[in-house]
């Protein structure tokens, strides 16, 4: 039997980048409702950047069955949206004289430990995300955004390598069509 033309696709819920982006989205909605005025354009910008990061991972994963190019583009859009969100958190902190935690900070170290937990969810980070101190909230979410960006960078490198090694839909279609012609010739 020949390999399928359209490869299995979707499965975004298994991607660590998606799992973290979902936490980032939920945390950003919570954060903005708490610390950013709904009349401030930044409110919508931050929520939409977080949403775009998550949704483009989903869309890229779904498109992967027929277009590796589209998967790469949408994953890149997700990464760009989260970079924009990262800058919004930096702005929030800068304008309020909130220091970003250095790597050796004890809360930063704890955040890294939590980020290594398999199957981490919003609840894993809830204490930090919903802390009364905006310095703790913003640093926790900033750390989550950075981890998600790191995961997306790795994912993009993997997608690039896979594309270079395996090609895309057009190459697959050509290869499968040529294989089918050979089978038909052998039958005659």
Secondary structure, DSSP 8 states (H G I E B T S, - for coil): ----SS-----GGG-HHHHHHHHHHHHHHHHHHHHS-TTSHHHHHHHHHHHHHHHHHHHHHHHTTT-HHHHHHHHHHHHHHHHHHHHHHHHHHHHTT-----TT-HHHHHHHHHHTSTT--HHHHHHHHT-SSHHHHHHHHHHHHHHHHHHHHHHHHHHHHHHHHH--HHHHHHHHHHHHHHHHHHH-
